[in-house]
Amino acid sequence: MSTAVLIAAVVGGGVLLLMRRLFPRRKAVKLLQYPTDTMRGKTVIVTGANSGIGKALTGELLKLRARVIMACRDLRSAKDAAQDLKSQAGPEQGEVVIKHLDLASLRSVREFCEEIHKEEPKIDVLVNNAGIYQCPYTKTEDGFEMQLGVNHLGHFLLTHLLLDLLKASSPSRIVVVSSKLYKYGHINFDDLNSETNYNKAFCYSQSKLANLLFTLELAHQLEGTKVTVNALTPGMVRTRLGRHVQIPLLAKPLFHLASLVFLRSPLEGSQTPLYLACSPEVEGVSGKCFANCEEEELMAKATDKQAAKKLWNISRRMVGLAE
């Protein structure tokens, strides 16, 4: 028993030290306050709304009386999340609609968009939030590397298929959730699908850089339409995104404790997407990236217009929007 305790203490101490080095003590996040009817009459689509940032954002939008379409792969989890959120939102709240969307399937994306066009007269905000992080090498239904397929290509097609409705609903907004980990990737145009080599950390960073380049080119394409698109990096947040990361069994309790100290809560992580979804301060602002509700300066590779255009054209071909 004493040996096990000693090992746990050593491993735990190492975990805490690593956490302190990777994530400096987090600053308190001030929660946004808006009038309770700010989003009354507005319809918002949130992908991955059943957990993490997406669930917290949905809860905040409900309190502002929005009609939120929870676009989720796991319908059972979405129903449980919706019930939980409705019980917390108070007596005067918005409306929740649950729809199936599997971003690892272009067929599912197309079916979802067909339903939206048939049933929804307008879409005021689209939040591309869902994502997968450092999973083992797998492919989507259409043969894409999973992280690129879900984090970039699925949302790429989703956004394109909803653009006409967003334009008809203008002024409208598109919000893209990226990550500061984009800094550690580049777009490997020679092997976008990671056929010859798979590094799960690199592929995640590549997909998050792709989010930023997509935002850049889409903002250019949308000039003059009164549809804006902005990206954000939410910081390190306690979500299920890291479920594929392997942590030693003895270290798990201490890692969880450390995450409570050093990582943001989902509610704190939802503040910047909430800001971009409904703040009058960003009305008409497009093609930018935000962190902590302020514009963020990006590295040159995330503002490379030529790379953005090249990725745009390749992505269109990959999802079947161009020959």
Secondary structure, 3 states (H helix, E strand, C coil): CHHHHHHHHHHHHHHHHHHHHHCCCCCCCCCCCCCCCCCCCCEEEEECCCCHHHHHHHHHHHHCCCEEEEEECCHHHHHHHHHHHHHHCCCCCCEEEEEECCCCCHHHHHHHHHHHHHHCCCCCEEEECCCCCCCCCCECCCCCEHHHHHHHHHHHHHHHHHHHHHHHCCCEEEEEECCHHHHHCCCCCCCCCCCCCCCHHHHHHHHHHHHHHHHHHHHHHCCCCCEEEEEECCCCECCHHHHHCCCCHHHHHHHHHHHHHHCECHHHHCHHHHHHHHCHHHCCCCCCEEECCEECCCCHHHCCHHHHHHHHHHHHHHCCCCC
